[in-house]
């Protein structure tokens, strides 16, 4: 029999809630203090702003620093408002420059300036370097603290540099090789340095580097880092001088945020940018209401189309029974195509210049789906009603699926071409457009086949 490991501390969310409700710091500390970093993070993300600050104060200093660094920047900003200024300054100084910048973006300008002025001259310079890059650029996420060596140096000298920067460097597992002008000329792993003879030159063991520009879109750089399967991606400026590194954990965080954003927008909402339970209800409403209004206005197209073909519906009332089936099938087909192409764009499988290839491919896919569904629809409608009605349903499904798949495949490419988020052009707008266009196809086929 396999026993489930048990913790020496039995955490109770109910006990924590009661202690916080009573503003009992001692009781809160007894419950919250023994938690590990992961457990503390999970609980802090579920609390409101006031309770979060109260619980955070009970953590030991070393664990408090670690927990703060791993919180989302928006929750860090909430904590800053609830902590004493001295505590905030100490935690802020202990953060890495890229994490500081993420926090500064969430803070009021007056608070951000005060925190920056409290840094040492060296840390202020490192933070300013990252702050100097535009929002969304990979330079905004890079770390300017890394280990460098030179081609003519020995493995022993390089190892000495690693030891000297163990406490400061973001990563020591990949060592960057630069010339006297700080241009990136190679990379060498710590494993290779340890394996080499102490007198062996770095130029004999280094490998050809891969790098990206500091102004490149962060998501694109993160995807490149993940695809290349490297622990560290060097970041260079316009003159190919080394300015920072993007670590794989930061790259994965960027990709996770991008996936969350795409998922939210494809569902007709804005991303929350913080854990759900830590998001105020008003913020959730704001994230959804604009899209609902836009889609509601777009849905009026469907009403206008039905109104234009009102006489057709009166002549053949049975046609109204199939409207939900047809527009639902068209919307689902378009959403499938849009989701597939949006994902392919994110992975770099397709680019805007592949628009013709994508269009032809989706027309073929849509036609095959329409043929399969249309044949089934014809058989069912012909048996339940009449052969002409079955023919209308079958032909409509063929036309709607072909149209929806082609439009669904093209819209994300259009979004990418105009430098908009492809997810914005996908599911919500496609559903609205396909509903109206599908009804037009339906009524035109019905008018022609039934002679109305």
KANOR-V978708 format. One record per residue. N is the residue number from 1. RES is the residue in one letter. D_FIRST is the distance of its C-alpha to the first C-alpha in Angstrom with 2 decimals. Layout:
{{N/RES/D_FIRST} {N/RES/D_FIRST}}
This chain:
{{1/X/0.00} {2/X/3.81} {3/X/6.39} {4/X/9.76} {5/X/12.55} {6/X/15.10} {7/X/18.80} {8/X/21.01} {9/X/23.32} {10/X/22.59} {11/X/25.20} {12/X/27.04} {13/X/29.37} {14/X/31.15} {15/X/31.99} {16/X/33.34} {17/X/35.41} {18/X/36.89} {19/X/37.80} {20/X/39.45} {21/X/41.27} {22/X/42.77} {23/X/43.65} {24/X/41.94} {25/X/41.50} {26/X/39.97} {27/X/37.26} {28/X/36.69} {29/X/36.34} {30/X/33.77} {31/X/31.55} {32/X/32.38} {33/X/33.04} {34/X/29.45} {35/X/28.41} {36/X/27.97} {37/X/30.37} {38/X/28.33} {39/X/27.47} {40/X/31.11} {41/X/32.40} {42/X/30.39} {43/X/31.76} {44/X/35.29} {45/X/35.52} {46/X/34.92} {47/X/37.65} {48/X/41.37} {49/X/43.87} {50/X/44.70} {51/X/41.17} {52/X/40.06} {53/X/42.79} {54/X/42.05} {55/X/38.33} {56/X/39.15} {57/X/41.57} {58/X/38.85} {59/X/37.01} {60/X/37.73} {61/X/40.47} {62/X/38.55} {63/X/35.74} {64/X/38.42} {65/X/40.15} {66/X/37.03} {67/X/36.12} {68/X/39.75} {69/X/39.97} {70/X/36.94} {71/X/38.22} {72/X/40.27} {73/X/43.98} {74/X/44.81} {75/X/42.41} {76/X/43.80} {77/X/47.23} {78/X/46.14} {79/X/44.94} {80/X/48.21} {81/X/50.07} {82/X/48.06} {83/X/48.04} {84/X/50.90} {85/X/53.03} {86/X/52.34} {87/X/48.57} {88/X/49.06} {89/X/51.39} {90/X/48.98} {91/X/46.05} {92/X/48.42} {93/X/49.75} {94/X/46.27} {95/X/45.47} {96/X/46.16} {97/X/49.40} {98/X/47.85} {99/X/45.55} {100/X/48.63} {101/X/50.55} {102/X/47.88} {103/X/48.07} {104/X/51.88} {105/X/52.06} {106/X/50.47} {107/X/52.73} {108/X/56.31} {109/X/58.89} {110/X/60.05} {111/X/56.59} {112/X/55.89} {113/X/59.20} {114/X/58.62} {115/X/55.24} {116/X/56.75} {117/X/59.64} {118/X/57.25} {119/X/55.83} {120/X/57.24} {121/X/59.78} {122/X/57.38} {123/X/54.53} {124/X/57.07} {125/X/58.40} {126/X/54.96} {127/X/54.16} {128/X/57.60} {129/X/57.06} {130/X/54.06} {131/X/55.85} {132/X/58.79} {133/X/57.11} {134/X/57.23} {135/X/54.43} {136/X/52.10} {137/X/53.10} {138/X/50.56} {139/X/52.69} {140/X/51.51} {141/X/47.90} {142/X/48.59} {143/X/48.23} {144/X/51.47} {145/X/49.71} {146/X/48.89} {147/X/49.69} {148/X/52.71} {149/X/54.38} {150/X/57.43} {151/X/58.04} {152/X/60.22} {153/X/57.77} {154/X/55.73} {155/X/51.96} {156/X/52.29} {157/X/54.29} {158/X/51.85} {159/X/48.94} {160/X/51.01} {161/X/51.40} {162/X/47.65} {163/X/47.15} {164/X/49.95} {165/X/48.38} {166/X/44.70} {167/X/44.89} {168/X/47.04} {169/X/46.25} {170/X/43.95} {171/X/42.56} {172/X/43.36} {173/X/41.50} {174/X/44.46} {175/X/47.93} {176/X/50.94} {177/X/54.15} {178/X/57.45} {179/X/61.13} {180/X/63.64} {181/X/64.10} {182/X/60.36} {183/X/60.10} {184/X/56.71} {185/X/57.15} {186/X/53.65} {187/X/50.06} {188/X/48.17} {189/X/44.50} {190/X/43.50} {191/X/41.76} {192/X/45.12} {193/X/46.97} {194/X/44.68} {195/X/44.97} {196/X/48.78} {197/X/51.27} {198/X/52.48} {199/X/55.98} {200/X/55.02} {201/X/56.42} {202/X/54.34} {203/X/56.54} {204/X/55.30} {205/X/51.59} {206/X/51.68} {207/X/50.96} {208/X/52.83} {209/X/51.74} {210/X/50.96} {211/X/51.95} {212/X/52.88} {213/X/55.63} {214/X/55.01} {215/X/56.50} {216/X/54.23} {217/X/52.14} {218/X/48.85} {219/X/46.73} {220/X/48.52} {221/X/48.05} {222/X/44.34} {223/X/43.95} {224/X/45.89} {225/X/43.67} {226/X/40.50} {227/X/42.14} {228/X/43.42} {229/X/39.94} {230/X/41.48} {231/X/40.20} {232/X/43.69} {233/X/46.53} {234/X/49.96} {235/X/52.29} {236/X/56.03} {237/X/59.15} {238/X/62.08} {239/X/63.52} {240/X/60.30} {241/X/59.77} {242/X/56.22} {243/X/55.47} {244/X/51.69} {245/X/48.26} {246/X/45.69} {247/X/42.17} {248/X/39.40} {249/X/37.53} {250/X/40.79} {251/X/41.33} {252/X/37.96} {253/X/38.77} {254/X/42.16} {255/X/40.68} {256/X/38.13} {257/X/41.05} {258/X/43.14} {259/X/40.48} {260/X/40.15} {261/X/43.94} {262/X/44.33} {263/X/41.71} {264/X/43.49} {265/X/46.95} {266/X/46.08} {267/X/44.99} {268/X/48.26} {269/X/47.34} {270/X/47.76} {271/X/44.77} {272/X/43.73} {273/X/43.26} {274/X/40.86} {275/X/37.51} {276/X/38.00} {277/X/37.35} {278/X/39.64} {279/X/42.44} {280/X/45.19} {281/X/45.83} {282/X/49.37} {283/X/48.18} {284/X/46.00} {285/X/49.05} {286/X/51.27} {287/X/48.88} {288/X/49.09} {289/X/52.50} {290/X/54.70} {291/X/52.93} {292/X/53.03} {293/X/56.76} {294/X/57.37} {295/X/55.48} {296/X/57.21} {297/X/60.56} {298/X/59.56} {299/X/58.63} {300/X/62.24} {301/X/63.04} {302/X/61.21} {303/X/63.24} {304/X/66.46} {305/X/65.72} {306/X/65.09} {307/X/68.30} {308/X/70.26} {309/X/69.24} {310/X/69.64} {311/X/72.37} {312/X/70.14} {313/X/67.46} {314/X/70.11} {315/X/71.38} {316/X/67.95} {317/X/65.64} {318/X/62.91} {319/X/62.51} {320/X/61.00} {321/X/58.02} {322/X/56.80} {323/X/57.21} {324/X/53.59} {325/X/52.28} {326/X/54.59} {327/X/54.27} {328/X/50.48} {329/X/50.23} {330/X/52.63} {331/X/50.80} {332/X/47.42} {333/X/49.02} {334/X/50.71} {335/X/47.60} {336/X/45.63} {337/X/48.40} {338/X/48.77} {339/X/45.09} {340/X/45.05} {341/X/48.22} {342/X/47.25} {343/X/44.06} {344/X/46.14} {345/X/48.58} {346/X/45.91} {347/X/44.61} {348/X/48.19} {349/X/48.07} {350/X/51.25} {351/X/54.12} {352/X/56.96} {353/X/59.26} {354/X/57.09} {355/X/58.20} {356/X/60.12} {357/X/57.33} {358/X/54.84} {359/X/57.37} {360/X/58.06} {361/X/54.39} {362/X/53.51} {363/X/56.57} {364/X/55.34} {365/X/51.79} {366/X/53.19} {367/X/55.64} {368/X/53.00} {369/X/50.76} {370/X/53.86} {371/X/54.89} {372/X/51.56} {373/X/51.33} {374/X/55.08} {375/X/55.10} {376/X/52.42} {377/X/54.29} {378/X/57.58} {379/X/56.26} {380/X/54.72} {381/X/57.70} {382/X/60.25} {383/X/58.71} {384/X/58.31} {385/X/61.69} {386/X/64.22} {387/X/64.35} {388/X/66.14} {389/X/63.44} {390/X/60.80} {391/X/62.78} {392/X/62.92} {393/X/59.15} {394/X/58.43} {395/X/60.90} {396/X/59.76} {397/X/56.12} {398/X/57.36} {399/X/59.51} {400/X/57.08} {401/X/54.14} {402/X/56.45} {403/X/57.93} {404/X/54.67} {405/X/52.90} {406/X/55.93} {407/X/56.38} {408/X/52.70} {409/X/52.77} {410/X/55.99} {411/X/55.37} {412/X/52.76} {413/X/55.11} {414/X/57.96} {415/X/56.03} {416/X/55.27} {417/X/58.92} {418/X/60.22} {419/X/57.66} {420/X/55.75} {421/X/52.02} {422/X/51.31} {423/X/48.76} {424/X/51.64} {425/X/53.45} {426/X/50.55} {427/X/48.95} {428/X/50.91} {429/X/54.39} {430/X/53.71} {431/X/52.60} {432/X/55.81} {433/X/58.05} {434/X/56.54} {435/X/56.82} {436/X/60.55} {437/X/61.24} {438/X/59.25} {439/X/61.32} {440/X/64.51} {441/X/63.47} {442/X/62.55} {443/X/65.85} {444/X/67.97} {445/X/66.47} {446/X/66.85} {447/X/70.48} {448/X/71.26} {449/X/69.57} {450/X/70.59} {451/X/74.02} {452/X/73.68}}
